[in-house]
Amino acid sequence: MKPDKHDRFDDLAQRSLAEVQSPKIVGELDNPVLEVARRFCWRVFDRPCGCFWSLRLSIFDRIYGPEPPTPADGVARDCDIFGRSGTGGHIS
């Protein structure tokens, strides 16, 4: 017979925070110099990859044309993403 789901969650709730281990970051190195070098290498690798995808998307747009407008493109919005109403992105 399977244990009841509520029993498993009750066991987890009874654990103290001291018993719970923090998650381990798998790729992180203990040596700070090597960690900086590792992150820098990933950034160097990531930059050409991003440029490559931008190039592919621009070629795709030139071949097939830009994405067609959606009904939401013509809608006038009352507030910007920060929730300020009618300011056009500027704080008055």
C-alpha distances in whole Angstrom, upper triangle without the diagonal:
4,6,9,12,14,13,14,17,18,18,20,23,23,24,28,30,32,28,28,30,32,32,34,36,36,40,41,44,45,49,50,53,50,48,51,52,49,49,52,51,49,51,54,51,50,53,55,51,52,55,54,52,55,57,55,54,58,59,56,58,61,60,58,60,58,55,56,56,53,54,53,56,58,57,58,56,57,55,55,51,52,52,56,58,61,61,61,59,62,62,65
4,6,9,11,11,11,14,15,15,17,20,20,22,25,27,29,26,25,27,29,28,30,33,33,36,38,41,42,46,47,50,47,45,48,49,45,45,49,48,45,47,50,48,46,50,51,48,48,52,51,49,51,54,51,51,55,55,53,55,58,57,55,56,55,52,53,53,50,51,49,52,55,53,55,53,54,52,51,48,48,49,52,54,57,58,57,56,58,58,61
4,6,8,7,8,11,12,12,14,16,17,18,22,24,26,23,22,24,27,26,29,32,32,36,37,40,41,44,45,48,46,44,47,48,45,44,48,48,45,47,50,48,46,50,51,48,48,52,51,49,51,54,52,51,55,56,54,55,59,58,56,57,55,52,53,53,50,51,49,52,55,53,54,52,52,51,50,46,47,47,51,52,56,56,56,54,57,57,59
4,5,5,7,9,10,11,13,15,16,18,22,23,26,23,22,25,27,27,30,32,33,36,38,41,41,45,46,49,47,44,47,49,45,45,48,48,45,47,50,48,46,50,51,48,48,52,51,48,51,54,52,51,54,56,53,54,58,57,55,56,54,51,52,51,48,49,47,50,52,50,52,49,50,48,47,44,44,45,48,50,53,54,54,52,55,54,57
4,5,5,7,9,10,11,13,15,16,20,21,24,21,20,23,24,24,27,29,30,34,35,38,39,42,43,46,44,41,44,45,42,41,45,45,42,44,47,45,43,46,48,45,44,48,48,45,47,50,48,47,51,52,50,51,55,54,52,53,50,47,48,48,45,45,44,46,49,47,48,46,46,44,44,40,41,41,45,46,49,50,50,48,51,51,53
4,5,5,6,9,10,10,12,15,18,20,22,20,19,22,24,24,28,30,31,35,36,39,40,43,44,47,45,42,45,47,43,42,46,46,43,45,48,47,44,48,50,46,46,50,50,47,49,52,50,49,53,54,52,53,56,56,54,55,52,49,50,49,46,46,44,47,50,47,49,46,46,44,44,40,40,40,44,46,49,50,50,48,51,50,52
4,6,5,6,9,10,11,13,16,19,21,19,18,21,23,24,27,30,31,35,35,38,39,42,43,46,45,42,45,47,43,43,46,47,44,46,49,47,45,49,51,48,47,51,51,49,51,54,52,51,55,56,54,55,59,58,56,57,55,52,53,52,49,50,48,50,53,51,52,49,49,47,46,43,43,43,47,48,52,53,53,51,53,52,55
4,5,5,6,9,10,11,15,17,19,16,15,18,20,20,23,26,27,31,32,35,35,39,40,43,41,38,41,43,40,39,43,43,40,42,45,44,42,45,47,44,44,48,48,45,48,51,49,48,52,53,51,52,56,56,54,54,52,49,50,50,47,48,46,48,51,49,50,47,48,45,44,41,41,41,45,47,50,51,51,49,51,50,53
4,5,5,6,9,10,13,15,17,15,14,17,19,19,23,25,27,30,31,34,35,38,39,42,40,37,40,42,39,38,42,42,39,41,44,43,41,44,46,43,43,47,47,44,46,49,48,47,50,52,50,51,54,54,53,53,50,47,49,48,45,46,43,46,49,46,47,44,44,42,41,38,38,38,42,44,47,48,48,46,48,47,50
4,5,5,6,9,12,14,17,15,15,18,20,21,25,28,29,33,33,36,36,40,40,44,42,39,42,44,41,40,44,45,42,44,47,46,44,47,49,46,46,50,50,48,50,53,51,50,54,56,53,54,58,58,56,56,54,51,52,51,48,49,46,49,51,49,50,47,47,44,44,40,40,40,43,46,49,49,50,48,50,49,51
4,5,5,7,10,13,15,12,12,16,18,19,23,26,27,31,31,34,34,37,38,42,40,38,40,42,40,39,43,43,41,42,46,45,43,46,48,46,46,49,50,47,49,53,51,50,54,56,54,55,58,58,57,57,55,52,53,53,50,50,48,51,53,51,52,49,49,46,45,42,41,42,45,48,51,51,51,49,51,50,53
4,5,5,9,10,13,10,10,13,15,16,19,22,24,28,28,31,31,34,35,38,37,34,37,39,36,35,39,40,37,39,42,41,39,43,45,42,42,46,46,44,46,49,48,47,51,52,51,52,55,55,54,54,52,49,50,50,47,48,45,48,50,48,49,46,46,43,42,38,38,39,42,44,48,48,48,46,48,47,50
4,6,8,10,13,11,11,15,16,18,21,24,27,30,30,32,32,36,36,40,39,36,38,41,38,37,41,42,39,40,44,43,41,44,47,44,43,47,48,46,47,51,50,48,52,54,52,53,56,57,55,55,52,50,51,50,47,48,45,47,50,48,48,45,44,42,41,38,37,37,41,43,46,47,47,45,46,45,48
4,6,9,12,10,11,15,17,19,23,26,28,31,31,33,33,37,37,41,40,37,40,42,40,39,42,43,41,43,46,45,44,46,49,47,46,50,51,49,50,54,53,52,55,57,55,56,60,60,58,59,56,53,55,54,51,51,49,51,54,51,52,48,48,45,44,41,40,41,44,46,50,50,50,48,49,48,51
4,7,8,7,7,11,14,16,19,23,25,28,28,30,29,33,34,37,36,34,36,39,36,36,39,40,38,40,43,42,41,44,47,44,44,48,48,47,48,52,51,50,53,55,54,55,58,59,57,58,55,52,54,53,51,51,49,51,53,51,52,48,48,45,44,40,39,40,43,46,50,49,50,47,49,48,50
4,5,6,7,11,13,16,19,22,25,28,27,29,28,31,32,36,35,32,35,38,35,35,38,40,38,39,42,42,41,43,46,44,44,48,48,47,48,52,51,50,53,56,54,55,59,59,58,58,55,53,54,53,51,52,49,51,53,51,51,48,47,44,43,40,38,39,42,45,49,48,49,46,47,46,49
4,5,5,8,10,13,16,19,22,25,24,26,25,28,28,32,32,29,31,34,32,31,35,36,34,35,39,39,37,40,43,41,41,44,45,44,45,49,48,47,50,53,51,52,56,57,55,55,52,50,52,51,49,50,47,48,51,49,49,45,45,42,40,37,36,37,40,43,46,45,46,43,44,43,46
4,6,8,10,13,16,19,22,24,23,25,23,27,27,31,31,28,31,33,32,31,35,36,34,36,39,39,38,41,44,42,42,45,46,45,47,50,50,49,52,54,53,54,58,58,57,57,55,53,55,54,52,53,50,51,54,52,52,48,48,45,43,40,38,40,43,46,49,48,48,45,47,45,48
4,6,10,13,15,18,20,24,23,24,24,27,28,32,31,29,31,34,32,31,35,36,34,36,39,39,38,41,44,42,42,45,46,45,47,50,49,49,52,54,53,54,57,58,57,57,55,52,54,54,52,53,50,52,54,53,53,49,49,46,45,41,40,41,44,47,50,50,50,47,48,47,51
4,7,9,12,15,18,21,20,22,22,26,26,30,29,26,29,31,29,29,32,33,31,33,36,36,34,38,40,38,38,42,43,41,43,46,46,45,48,50,49,50,54,54,53,53,51,49,51,50,48,49,46,48,51,49,49,46,46,43,41,38,37,38,41,44,47,47,47,44,45,45,48
4,6,9,12,14,18,17,19,18,22,23,26,25,23,25,28,26,25,29,30,28,30,33,33,32,35,37,36,36,39,40,39,41,44,43,43,46,48,47,49,52,52,52,52,49,47,50,49,48,49,46,47,51,49,49,46,46,43,41,37,37,39,41,45,47,47,46,43,45,44,48
4,6,9,12,15,14,16,16,20,20,24,23,20,22,25,23,22,26,27,25,27,30,30,28,31,34,32,32,36,37,36,38,41,40,40,43,45,44,45,49,49,49,49,46,44,47,46,45,46,43,44,48,46,46,43,43,40,38,34,33,36,38,42,44,43,43,40,42,41,44
4,6,9,12,12,15,15,19,19,22,21,18,21,23,20,20,24,24,22,24,27,26,25,29,31,29,29,33,34,32,35,38,37,37,40,42,41,42,46,46,46,46,43,42,44,44,42,44,41,42,46,44,45,42,43,39,37,33,33,35,38,41,44,43,42,39,41,41,44
4,6,9,9,11,12,16,16,19,18,15,18,20,17,17,21,22,20,22,25,24,24,27,29,28,28,32,32,32,34,37,36,36,39,41,41,42,45,46,45,46,44,42,45,45,44,46,43,44,47,46,47,44,44,41,39,35,35,37,40,43,46,44,43,40,42,42,46
4,6,6,9,11,14,14,17,15,12,15,17,14,14,17,18,16,18,21,21,20,23,26,24,25,28,29,28,30,33,33,33,36,38,37,39,42,43,42,43,41,39,42,42,41,43,41,41,45,44,45,42,43,40,37,33,33,36,38,42,44,42,41,38,40,40,44
4,6,9,11,14,15,17,15,12,15,16,13,14,17,17,15,18,21,19,19,23,25,23,24,28,28,27,30,32,32,33,36,37,37,39,41,42,42,43,41,40,43,43,42,45,42,43,46,46,46,44,45,42,39,35,36,38,41,44,46,45,44,41,43,43,47
4,6,10,12,13,14,11,9,12,13,9,10,14,13,12,15,17,16,16,20,22,20,22,25,25,25,28,30,30,31,34,35,35,37,39,40,40,41,39,39,42,42,42,44,42,42,46,45,46,44,45,42,39,35,35,38,41,44,46,44,43,40,42,42,46
4,7,9,9,12,9,7,10,11,9,9,13,14,13,15,18,18,18,21,23,22,23,26,27,27,29,32,32,33,35,37,37,39,41,42,43,43,41,40,43,44,43,46,43,43,47,46,47,44,45,42,38,35,35,38,40,44,46,44,42,39,41,41,45
4,6,7,9,7,5,9,10,9,10,13,14,14,16,18,19,20,22,25,24,25,28,29,30,32,34,34,35,38,39,40,41,44,45,45,46,44,43,47,47,47,49,47,46,50,50,50,47,48,45,42,38,38,41,43,47,48,47,45,42,43,44,47
4,6,9,8,7,11,12,12,13,16,17,17,19,21,22,23,25,28,28,29,31,33,33,35,37,38,39,41,43,43,45,47,48,49,49,47,47,50,50,50,52,49,49,53,52,52,49,50,47,43,40,39,43,45,48,50,48,47,43,45,45,48
4,6,5,6,9,10,11,12,14,15,17,19,20,21,22,25,27,27,28,31,32,33,35,37,38,39,41,43,43,45,47,48,49,49,47,47,50,51,50,53,50,50,53,53,53,50,51,47,44,41,40,44,46,49,51,48,47,44,45,45,49
4,5,5,6,9,10,11,12,14,15,16,18,20,21,23,25,26,27,29,31,31,33,35,36,37,39,41,42,43,45,47,47,47,45,45,48,48,48,51,48,47,51,50,50,47,48,44,41,38,37,41,42,46,48,45,44,40,41,42,45
4,5,5,6,9,10,11,12,14,15,16,18,20,21,24,25,26,28,29,31,32,34,35,36,38,40,41,42,44,46,47,47,45,45,48,49,49,51,49,48,51,51,51,49,49,46,42,39,39,42,44,47,49,46,45,41,42,43,46
4,5,5,6,9,10,10,12,14,15,16,18,20,22,23,24,26,27,29,30,32,33,35,36,38,39,41,43,44,45,45,44,44,47,48,48,50,48,47,51,51,51,48,49,46,43,39,39,43,45,48,49,47,45,42,43,44,48
4,5,5,6,9,10,11,12,14,15,16,18,21,21,22,25,26,27,29,31,32,33,35,36,37,39,41,42,43,43,41,41,44,45,45,47,45,44,48,47,47,45,46,43,39,36,36,39,41,44,46,44,42,39,40,41,44
4,5,5,6,9,10,11,12,14,15,17,19,20,21,23,25,26,27,29,30,31,33,35,36,37,39,41,42,42,40,40,43,43,44,46,44,43,46,46,46,44,45,41,38,35,34,38,40,43,44,42,40,37,38,39,42
4,6,5,6,9,10,10,12,14,15,18,19,20,22,23,25,26,28,29,31,32,34,35,37,38,40,41,41,39,40,43,44,44,47,45,44,47,47,47,45,47,43,40,37,37,40,42,45,46,44,42,39,40,41,45
4,5,5,6,9,10,11,12,15,17,17,18,21,22,23,25,26,27,29,31,32,33,35,37,38,39,39,38,38,41,42,42,45,43,42,46,46,46,44,45,42,39,35,36,39,41,44,45,43,42,38,40,41,45
4,5,5,6,9,10,10,12,15,15,16,19,20,21,22,24,26,27,28,30,31,33,35,36,37,37,35,35,39,39,39,42,39,39,42,42,42,40,42,38,35,32,32,36,37,41,42,40,38,35,36,37,41
4,5,5,6,9,10,11,13,14,15,17,19,20,21,23,25,26,27,29,31,32,33,35,36,36,35,35,38,39,40,42,40,39,42,43,43,41,42,39,35,33,33,37,38,41,42,40,38,35,36,37,41
4,5,5,6,8,10,12,13,15,16,17,19,21,22,23,25,26,28,29,31,32,34,35,35,34,35,38,39,40,43,41,40,43,44,44,42,44,41,37,34,35,39,41,43,44,42,40,37,39,40,44
4,5,5,6,9,11,11,12,14,15,16,18,20,21,22,24,26,27,28,30,32,33,33,32,32,35,36,36,39,37,36,40,41,41,39,41,38,34,31,32,36,38,41,42,40,37,34,37,38,42
4,5,5,6,9,10,10,12,14,15,16,18,20,21,22,24,26,27,29,30,31,31,30,30,34,34,35,38,36,34,38,38,39,37,39,36,32,29,30,34,35,38,39,37,35,32,33,35,39
4,6,6,7,9,11,12,13,15,16,17,19,21,22,24,25,27,28,30,31,31,30,31,34,35,36,39,37,36,39,40,41,39,41,38,35,32,33,37,38,41,41,39,37,34,36,38,41
4,6,6,7,9,11,11,13,15,16,17,19,21,22,23,25,27,28,29,30,29,29,33,34,35,38,36,35,39,40,41,39,41,39,35,32,34,37,39,41,42,40,38,35,37,39,43
4,6,5,6,9,10,11,12,14,15,17,18,20,21,23,24,26,27,27,26,26,30,31,32,35,33,32,35,36,37,35,38,35,31,29,30,33,35,38,38,37,34,31,34,36,39
4,5,5,6,9,10,11,12,14,16,17,19,20,21,23,25,26,26,24,25,29,30,31,34,32,31,34,35,36,35,37,34,30,28,30,33,35,37,37,35,32,30,32,34,38
4,5,5,6,9,10,10,12,14,15,16,18,20,21,22,24,24,24,25,28,30,31,35,33,32,35,36,37,36,39,36,33,31,32,36,37,39,39,38,35,33,35,37,41
4,5,5,6,9,10,11,12,14,15,16,18,20,21,22,23,22,23,26,28,29,33,31,30,33,35,36,35,37,35,32,29,31,35,36,38,39,37,34,32,35,37,41
4,5,5,6,9,10,11,12,14,15,17,18,20,21,21,20,20,24,25,26,30,28,27,30,31,32,31,34,32,28,26,28,31,33,35,35,34,31,28,31,33,37
4,5,5,6,9,10,11,12,14,15,16,18,20,20,19,20,24,25,27,30,29,27,30,32,33,32,35,33,29,28,30,33,34,36,36,34,31,29,32,34,38
4,5,5,6,9,10,11,12,14,15,17,18,19,19,20,24,25,27,31,30,28,31,33,35,34,37,35,32,30,32,35,37,39,38,37,34,32,35,38,41
4,5,5,6,9,10,10,12,14,15,16,17,16,17,20,22,24,27,26,25,28,30,32,31,34,32,29,27,30,32,34,36,36,35,31,30,33,36,39
4,5,5,6,9,10,10,12,14,15,15,14,15,19,20,22,26,25,23,26,28,29,29,32,30,27,25,28,31,32,34,33,32,29,27,30,33,36
4,5,5,6,9,10,11,12,14,15,14,16,20,22,24,28,27,25,28,30,32,32,35,33,30,29,32,34,36,37,36,35,32,30,33,36,39
4,5,5,6,9,10,11,12,13,13,15,18,21,23,27,26,25,28,30,32,32,35,34,31,29,32,35,37,38,37,36,33,32,35,38,41
4,5,5,6,9,10,10,11,10,11,15,17,19,23,23,21,24,26,28,28,32,30,28,26,29,32,33,34,34,33,30,29,32,35,38
4,5,5,6,9,10,10,9,12,15,17,20,24,23,21,24,26,28,29,32,31,28,27,30,33,34,35,34,33,29,29,32,35,38
4,5,5,6,9,9,11,13,16,19,22,26,26,24,26,29,31,32,35,34,32,31,34,36,37,38,37,37,33,32,35,39,41
4,5,5,6,8,9,10,14,17,19,23,23,21,25,27,29,30,34,33,31,29,33,35,36,37,36,36,32,32,35,38,41
4,5,5,5,5,8,11,14,17,20,21,19,21,24,26,27,31,30,28,27,31,33,34,34,33,33,29,29,32,36,38
4,6,5,8,11,13,16,19,23,24,21,24,27,29,30,34,33,31,31,34,36,37,37,36,35,32,32,35,38,41
4,6,9,12,14,17,20,24,25,23,25,28,31,32,36,36,33,33,36,38,39,39,38,38,35,35,38,41,44
4,7,9,11,14,17,20,22,20,22,26,28,30,33,33,31,31,34,36,37,37,36,36,33,33,36,40,42
4,7,8,12,15,18,20,17,20,23,25,27,30,31,29,28,32,33,35,34,33,33,30,30,33,37,39
4,6,9,12,16,16,14,16,19,22,23,27,27,25,25,28,30,31,31,29,30,26,27,30,33,36
4,6,9,13,13,12,15,17,20,21,25,25,23,23,27,28,29,29,28,29,25,26,29,32,35
4,6,10,12,10,12,15,18,20,24,24,23,23,27,28,29,28,27,28,25,26,29,33,35
4,7,8,6,8,11,14,16,20,21,20,20,24,24,26,25,24,25,22,23,26,30,31
4,5,5,8,10,13,15,18,19,19,19,23,23,24,23,23,24,21,23,26,29,31
4,5,6,7,11,13,16,18,18,19,22,22,23,22,21,23,21,22,26,28,30
4,6,5,9,10,13,14,14,15,19,18,20,18,18,20,18,19,23,25,27
4,6,8,10,14,15,14,15,19,19,20,19,17,19,16,18,21,24,26
4,6,9,13,15,15,17,20,19,20,18,17,19,16,18,21,24,25
4,6,10,12,13,15,18,16,17,15,14,16,14,17,20,22,23
4,7,9,11,13,16,14,14,12,10,13,11,14,17,19,20
4,6,7,10,12,11,11,9,8,11,10,12,15,16,18
4,7,10,11,9,9,6,5,9,9,11,13,14,15
4,7,8,5,5,4,5,7,7,8,11,12,13
4,5,6,6,7,8,8,7,6,9,11,13
4,5,8,10,11,11,10,8,12,13,16
4,6,9,11,10,10,8,10,10,14
4,6,9,9,10,9,11,11,13
4,7,6,8,8,9,8,10
4,6,8,9,10,10,11
4,6,8,9,10,10
4,5,5,6,7
4,6,8,10
4,7,9
4,6
4
